């Protein structure tokens, strides 16, 4: 069964926009008349949100969440950290890769609870909430912003980029198209940005998940820069940002309430205004040389499957070093 490609960018982009676009507005609007106060889960003034990116209903295996990101929000330091987790991490207790946790959780009517339990057990970090977003939602977000500019680090060609809607077409070669990116600055709309983010079969050093994660981080930074630009500054256009956020909110599946999201933004914005502490966003991902996984190939239901078995102690220490350096 063909696995859906990870889309870390989809989720990272949405969360970045979410917190930046409504933090100041929330400070202004947060009162009993507009938004009723609510509680959010915290651990040492921190809240952790699991972000899952998946294909939409037009893709095979749409419930495999091949984008898996742990977001740590620290209300003392006003830092938001996005930690990308490889989809191939193996959970030896359930005998599944972590990208299948949502699939099995949905079957057991635990679409949020099961992924949260799996990630919490493996990372040692309490997971408080979950957000899920798909391909089409990502394109909408980028297009709503009028596209972004990306400085592509290396030229690359991918001759096996999947064509939407042709997952079962014959001959098999007709399922794919050739995509090419030149090095240097390029404008990308939602469709092109998604292709840039999803490509994983390029020739050379760009043809792996680690390179793809780096490209996705570039787009995240471009989106942040766009929001903070003279034209799109959420500080100068809070009403526009708020309406965009409400539109994007409709694209989500989540066990967070809108009140809780606004409360998170309110706390960040309040700290920024009271303590002159700007919101700082950092991105982390593992590299091929990270000595926290044991790569191997196993057989599952007659198919050979590539997995990354976490070296539990080293893996959890690495996560902690990202959250609390």
C-alpha positions, 0 to 999 in steps of 0.5 A: 500500500502506497504511503502518503507523503509527509506534509510537515509544511502544512501543519507548521504553516497553519500553526505559525499563522495561527499564533502570529495572526491572532495574538495581538487581536486576542489581547484586545478582544479577550473579555467576558463579552466576546470570548469566555475565559477558559482553561488550557492544560499546562506543565511548568507553564508549557503546553504541547500540541501534536500536529498531524498532516495527512492527505485529503480524501482524493489520496490513497490511505488518507488517514496515514499522518505522514507529517508529525510535529510536536509543538511546544509552547512556553508561556514564560519565554514566549518561545514556540518550538516545532519539532518534526518527528520522522514518520518511520519511528516504530512503536514496539508496543503497538507494533506500528509506525507512528504515522499509523497511530491516527488510522488505528485511533480513528478505527477505535473512536480515539482519533486524538487520544491514541496518537497522543498516547503513542507520542507521549510514550515515545518522547516522554513529553506530555501531549495535551492537544492534537490538530489535523490538517490536509493538503488542500487546506495548506494550498488555501493558506498559502494562496490566501497570503498571496504566495511566498518567496523561497530561496531554493538552496539547490536545483533538483529534479524529481521524476516520480512526483505523484499526480493527484487523482492518478494513484491507480492509473496504468501504466504505472509510469502515468501516475507520476510527473517530472518536476524541477526547481532551480536554485535561487529565489522563486515565487510560489503559490499554494500548488507550487509550494506544496510540490516543493514541500512534498517532493521526496524522490529527487536525484541526489541529496534532495531525494530523502525525507531529511532534505524535504524537511529542510525545504519545508522549514524554508517555506515556514520561514517565508510565511512568517516573513510574509506575515511580518512584512509591511503589507501583511503585518498582523500588527497593522492588519489585525482584523484581516488576520482575524478573519483569515484565521476564522477561515483557516479554523474551519479546515481543522480537525482538533480537540482544541476549542476555539476558546482555548486557541484564543486563550493560548494566543492571549497568553503569548500576546499578553507576555509580549506586551507586558514584558516586551518579550516577542514571540520567538519561533524555532524549528527542529528536525532530526538528521540522517546522522542522529544517533537516536534511531536504529534503522532497519527493515522488517516484514509486516503483513508480507511487505518489507517496511523501513522503520526507525527504532528509537533508542529510548533514552537518547531519543528522549534526551534529544527531545528535551534538549530541544524543548529545554536547552 
